[in-house]
Amino acid sequence: MNKNTPLTPKENDALYEVRQATRLLGRFPSVRELMISMGYKSPRSAAVLLERLEKKGFLERDDFRRLRMPPEPEETSFSTDTINVPVVGSARCGNPDWAEQNIEDYVKVSTRLAPRDRQHFFLRAKGDSMNEAGIEEGDLVLVRVQNIANNGDRVVALIDDEATIKEFHRRNDIVVLQPRSNNPSHQPIIVSESLQIQGVVVTAIPTL
């Protein structure tokens, strides 16, 4: 009863069929269903494979002695599933370009922060216009690519071919890009609703 015990090819195939049936049917497959899906002529062949999978710890019995898949282990606060996210410059470098020659580096990021079904990139923050919103000079800012935003979102917006990070607010047909800084020299930027938004800030990661 040790999951470290290797499976034979037939056992591995049987486990795959059990997982598929459990996912599609919402229940554990019967011996006959497993026999059919694996192309066997006798239910005994399928039953033997289930017995082997149980002995090796890949299947277990519930309180009613019925076979089932063991419950998945509880998720921890950290995910080991990561993706490489490109660093494409700074917040004043203009429109991020994902061409290979324009990528400075890659950073591994948990898929909890950067899901695989969305595109993300990093920018290096310049200046202190958002230091009261958790973005300091030199931070790596993780950005989710999208061209719309909600009021209060921290966005990467393109103004005169330069990218800037500000807090987004729409008021009728006017967009206000609000700095969040203890430096009074930073003032709101007022633009039209046709402003080009490149993405929404997910988080800022301090550089060591």
N, C-alpha and C positions, 0 to 999 in steps of 0.2 A: 504494500500500500504506500508506494513512494512515487510521486510524480516525476522524480528524477530518473526513474527506470525508463529506458527508451522503448518506444512503441514499434511494433513490426509494421510494415507497410499496410497490411490488411487492418490492423488495429487503428492505425492513423486514419485510414479511409472511413472506418466505422465511426470514429469520433467526429470526423468532419460531417458525416451524414446525420449524426445525432444532433450536433449543433445547428445544422441547417434546418432540420425538422423542428427543433425546439423553437427556433426563431420564427419560422414561417407558420407553423401550426399553433404555436403558443402552448405546446405541451410536449412531453417526452414521447417519442414514437414507439409504436408497438413493435414486437419482434417481427411480425409479418411485414409491417411497413418497412422496417430496416432490411429485411430479406429482399423485398422487391426493389428498393432503391439501390441495393448493392448487386443485384442481378443473381442472387443465389436461388437455388431450386428447393432448398430445405430450410425451414426456420431454425433448425438446430445450429446451422453454421453461423447465423446471426446471433443466436443466443450465446454461443461460445465466446464470440468476440465481446459481447456485453459483459460476460463474466470476467474476462481478462481485463477489460477496462476498469471494472469495479475493483478487482484485486490490486491494480496498479494505482488506484486512487483518483482516476479520472472521472469516475461515476460514483455515486453513493446512494444509500437507501434513505427514504424519508421515514417518518414515524409509522407509516402504514406498510413499510417494507417495499415500497415502490421505487424503482430506479429513477434517478434524476441527475441533472448536472449540479455539481457543487456550487454553492453561491459564490459570486465574485468577491474577492477580498475588498474590504472597505477602502475607499480612496483616502490617501493621505493628503496633507495640505500642500504637498509638492508633487509636481508631475514630472515624470522622466521622459515624456514624449516632447521632443523639441523640433523646431524647424530653424533653418538659417534665414535670417532677415537681413537684407542688404542695407548698408550705410551709404547714403547717396549724397552726402554733403552737409552743408549747414543751412540754417534758416534764412540766409541771405544769398544763397547760391542760385536762386532761380528755380525753374521747374525741375523737379526730380526726374532723372533719366535713368532707367533701369538697364541701359546698354552696359554690357560687361566692362567696357573700358572706363565707364563713369562711376562704377561701384568702388568705393574706397575699401570696404571690408565687409565681412559677414559676422553677425552675432547670433549665437544660439539662444532661442527664446522658447519658453514653455508654450505649448499649444493652448493652454488655458488663457494666456494673454493674447496670443496671435493664432486664432483657429485657422486650420488649413484651408477652409473654404473662403477665406477673405485674404486680400492682398495687403501687405504691410511693408513699411520701410522705416528706416531710422534717419533722423536729421540731428546734427549737432547744434545745440542752442547757442545763440550769440546774444550778448547783452543781458540786461536785467529787467526788461519790460514785463516779464511774467514771474518774477521771483516770489511774489506773494501767492501765486497759484501753483507753487511747487516745481517751477522750472528755473533752474539756475544756469548761469554761464557755463558752457562746456558739457552740460548734461546730454546724454543720448535720449532723444525724444522718439518714442515709438508711436507711429502714425498708422491708422487704419485708412486705407484708400477709399474715399467716397466723395461725392460732389455736392452733398446736402448736409445741413447741420441744424441742430435745434438750439434755441436760445440758451446760453450758458455753456455751450460746448467750447472747449479749447480747440481751435482749428488752425490748420496750415492754409493760408490764403495767398494767392498770387496777386501782387500789386506792382505794376510797372516792371514785370518780368523778374521780380524778386519775391521770394517766399518769406512770409512773416507769420509768427505764432501769436495769436491773440484770442480773446474771448469773444465769441460770436453772439450778436444780438440783432434781430430784425425788427424794425419799426415801420410798419406799412411798406412802402417801396424803398426804404432806406436801410442799409446795413451798417451797423456800428461795430467796429473792431476795437474792443476795449482792452487796454493794458491792465495788468494787475501787478502793480509795482509800488515799492516805497520810494521810488525815485520820481519826483514831481515833474521831471522833464518829459516824461512819456505821456502823450495825450491821445485820446481816442481818434481813430481813423474813420471817417464817414465816407462811404462809397455807395454805389448803386446796387440794386438787388442782383444785377448780372455779374457780380463778383465771382471769380473763379476760385472755388474751394478745392483743395487737393486732398484733404483728408481731415480726420478728427483725431486728436491726441488721445492715446490710450493711457500712457504713463510716461514719466521721465525717470531715467536711470542715471544716478550720479556716476561720473567717471572717477576712478581712483587715481 
